[in-house]
Amino acid sequence: MGISYQKQMPVPIRYDDLILESGLRLDVFVEDCVIVELKAVDEMIPLFHAQLLSYLKLCDQRLGLLINFNVKLLKDGIKRIVR
């Protein structure tokens, strides 16, 4: 379909002029503007929301999707987060 994406993209932490390779990795980064975090859990906990917000801040992005595949209807497992 011509949509660009990156899987398991590393996220460095920047502090002043120092760059730390932290081992953080985004699940999927779509079209250089949407961060997608994929989960398959019984319950979505606030930690997942905080994780996605951290990724949005570190990558200087505004839009993220938190998707849980462990639901009956997929539309019930999608949460859109705007920073």
N, C-alpha and C positions, 0 to 999 in steps of 0.2 A: 504493500500500500504506500510505500515511500515515506513512512514515518520513521524518523531517526530516534534511536534510543541507546542507552548504555546499561548493561547489567553489572551489578556488583561494583559500582563506581566508588573508588576510594575518596574519602572526605578528609582533607588535611585540616588541622586546627591552626589558625593564624592568630598570633599574639604579637602586636607591634611588627617588628621585622623578622620575627621568629616563626618558622613553619614547622609544626610537629606532625609527623606521620602517625596518626593515632590508631589506626586499625579499624576506624569506622568505615562502613560501606553502605551506600544506598542500595536498595533492592533494584529499582529501575528509575532511570532519569530519562524522561520523554521530551523530545524536541527542545532540549536545553531550557525548559521552563516549568515542567511538572515533575515533582518528586513523588514516586509511588512506593509505599511501604506495604509489603504483603505479609499477612498473618494467616494462621489456621489454628485459632484458639477457641475455647468454649466461651470465654468472657473477655471483652475488650476492657483493659484496665487503663487508668489515666497515664501510666508510664509510657504506653505506646503513643499517645497523643503528644506527650512531652518529648519523646524521641523524635517524632516527625517535626515538631517545632524547632528542635535543636538543629536538625538537618537543614531546615529552611533558612535559619539564621546563618549557619556556617557557609552555606552555598549562595547566600544573598538572593534567595528566591521567594516568591510570594504564595505559590499555589502547591498544595500537596494533597494526595489521596491516600487514605488509610483503608486498606481493603482486607476484610476477614472472609476467608473462603469457607469457614466452618459454620455456615448458616443455611437454612432451607432455601431462601431466595437471595440471590447475590445482591440485589438492590438493597436489602436490609443490612448487608455487611460493608457498604461503602460509606465512608465519611470524608467529606471535602473540608479541608482546612486551609484558611487564608490567613497569612501573617500580616 
